[in-house]
C-alpha cells in the first residue's frame, strides 16, 4: 500500500504544474468587500467571482456567476444564475449568497469604499435559488458594473459579528478557479486549482506567490527563471536585460489602466490654497519625469480619466513648467528664502519607480525654493500609518481604473469619511453636483459630456498633480502556453494556460 502511494505521489508530482509568481506585499484582507490594497485584490481575484465581468475587449459585459441578465425596465435588473457553481468547501452557490453580500456591503459593521457603488440599489429580491431581481431607486449608469464585486458565502459568514477582523479574511472560501492552500505572511502564498470550477479546472495545478518587497530581488529571480511571470520597469527592460532573457521570455506591453499622481492633504490649511497648488504644479516638468523614468514607456497624464475612455477630455492639456511664474506666486503668498515652503512627500517602495519619481519631484520643486522631505515606506505600513489615518502632507500614489470610470468614489466629498477613497479630503460643491447629476444618466453620450466637464474642473483645481500613465511591461516564460494579449490584459483566460 505504501509503495502504491509513493508511486501515485511520484506520478502526480511529475505531471502536476506550478506557476511561480511574486507579489510585493502581504495581503491585508483577502475579502473582495475589504480588499483595498493591490496584494489583497490580486489574491482575491483568483478566489472569488462576481455576477458579471467585462469581455476580452472591455467593450461588453458578460456573465460570470450569472448565466445571463436582462433589464426589465430602467430600474429593474434580473439575473439568472449558473446552476453548476460550488463554494470551495463543496456547498452550492445560490441567490441567497448574492443577497447576503449586498446586505453585508451596506452594514454599519464594515468600513469599505465599495459600499458607495450600491447606494442606488433599493432592494435585492431572491425569486428562487438561481434567480434574483435588483431594484434601483433611479436609473444608474453602473447598474451592471457594480455586480463585478466578488460574492461572499452566506453559509460561512451569516453569524460573523465582526467581518473586519474575521478569520475569513486570511482563510477565504470563494467560488473562483483557485483555492487558498497556504498563507505564510512575508514568505509564500500557495493556491491550488479548484477541481469543481464551473468553467472547468484550470490547466495549471498550483500557483505559488513569493512575497518579496524588494523590487531588485524580484527582478533577479525573474532573470534566474525562478519566476514564470514578472513586471519589468523601463530601466530594467532597456538597460539590464541580456539577449538570453528574450530567448526564455515573451514580452507583453500595453498602456496600463492606471496613473500616478501627487495628492495634497486638504486637511492641512496651506494646501487648501489653490494658488499654492498651482505654483507647485507649474514647478513640475512632467515630460522630464517621463523621459528620465520610462525611456518612452509612458506618457504624461493630463487628468483623472484615462485616454482610452469616453470621460477623457482631449482639450485639457497638461501644464508646462514655468519656474518664474511659480516663484512669483510663492512670493505673493509670503514664502521666501528665509521662510520657505516645506512639506513631505510620502510614498511606498512597493512600486519601484515611485521612490525615484519622488526624488525627481524633490529636485524640481527645489528650483522654486521649496524644501521637500521624502518618506519611503513598505506598502502595508504606508497604508496603515499614512494613507488611511490621513497622516501625510502629500502622497505619491496611483489609481488603477476600470473601463467605466466612476468619479464618485474618488472625488465626491462624501467619500472623505474613514475608509473612503477620497482620503486627501478634497471637497468641491460644483464637482459634487456634477457627479450627482451624472449618476442617474444612462445615455453614454450625455454622460461623456459631463465626465469631460468634471475632467476640466478637477485639472483646473489641482487637488492632484497628475504625473504619468505608465505602460505595463510583462515578461512571461515561454514555458507558459496559450497566453493571449487582449485589451483586457493577458490574464483574461489564464485558466487555459498550460505549463
Secondary structure, 3 states (H helix, E strand, C coil): CHHHHHHHHHHHHHHCCEEEEEECCCCCCCCCCCCCCHHHHHHHHHHCCCCEEECCCCCCEEECCEEEEEEEECCEEEEEECCCCECCCCCECCHHHHHHHHHHHCCCCCCCHHHHHHCCEEEEEEEECCEEEEEECCCCCCCCHHHHCCCCCHHHHCCCCCHHHCHHHCCCCCCCCEEEEEEECCCEEEEEECCCCCCCCCCCCEEEEEECCCHHHHHHHHHCCCCCEEECCHHHHHHHCCHHHHHHEEEEEEECCEEEEEEECCCCHHHHCHHHHHHHHHHCCHHHHHHHHHCCCEEECCCCCCCCCCCCCCCCCCCCCCHHHHHHHHHHCCCCCCCCCEEEEEEECCCCCHHHHHHHHHHHHHCCCCEEEEEEECHHHHHHHHHCCCCCCEEEEEEECCCCCCHHHHHCHHHHCCCCCCCCCCCCHHHHHHHHHHCCCCCHHHHHHHHHHHHHHHHHHCCEEEEEEEEEEEEEECCCECCCCCCCCCCCCHHHCEC
